[in-house]
Amino acid sequence: MIRFLFLIPLLLCLGWFVYLKQNGYTLEQGKKGFIYILVISTAIAAFYGILIPLTH
């Protein structure tokens, strides 16, 4: 399960990219959304990374 964590930001960024293109926004206008996705995904990965040693 933990090995698939890289898919979270990948799929969210892909979805955000599709949303931007369908609604006529540029990547520059959506840059803040990509940053939010990466920060939240990093926090999720860190949380799970901390839980693994604690629960074993």
C-alpha positions as CSV (number, residue, x, y, z in Angstrom):
1,M,0.0,0.0,0.0
2,I,2.7,2.5,1.0
3,R,4.5,1.9,-2.3
4,F,1.5,3.4,-4.2
5,L,1.6,6.8,-2.3
6,F,3.3,8.4,-5.3
7,L,0.0,7.9,-7.2
8,I,-1.8,10.4,-5.0
9,P,0.0,13.6,-6.2
10,L,0.3,12.2,-9.7
11,L,-3.4,11.6,-10.1
12,L,-4.4,14.8,-8.4
13,C,-2.0,16.9,-10.5
14,L,-3.3,15.2,-13.7
15,G,-6.9,15.9,-12.6
16,W,-6.0,19.5,-11.8
17,F,-4.3,19.9,-15.3
18,V,-7.4,18.5,-17.0
19,Y,-9.7,20.9,-15.0
20,L,-7.5,23.8,-16.0
21,K,-7.5,22.9,-19.7
22,Q,-11.2,22.3,-19.9
23,N,-12.0,25.6,-18.3
24,G,-9.6,27.7,-20.3
25,Y,-7.1,28.5,-17.6
26,T,-3.3,28.6,-18.1
27,L,-0.8,26.5,-16.2
28,E,0.5,29.8,-14.7
29,Q,-3.0,30.6,-13.3
30,G,-3.2,27.1,-11.8
31,K,0.3,27.0,-10.3
32,K,-1.0,27.6,-6.8
33,G,-3.2,24.5,-7.1
34,F,-0.3,22.4,-8.0
35,I,1.7,23.7,-5.0
36,Y,-1.3,22.9,-2.7
37,I,-1.5,19.4,-4.1
38,L,2.2,18.7,-3.6
39,V,2.3,20.1,-0.1
40,I,-0.8,18.1,1.0
41,S,0.5,15.0,-0.6
42,T,3.9,15.4,1.1
43,A,2.1,15.8,4.5
44,I,0.1,12.6,3.9
45,A,3.3,10.7,2.9
46,A,5.1,12.0,6.0
47,F,2.2,11.0,8.2
48,Y,2.2,7.4,6.9
49,G,6.0,7.3,7.0
50,I,5.9,8.2,10.7
51,L,3.1,5.7,11.4
52,I,5.0,2.7,9.9
53,P,7.8,2.6,12.5
54,L,5.4,3.4,15.3
55,T,3.0,0.6,14.6
56,H,5.5,-2.1,13.9
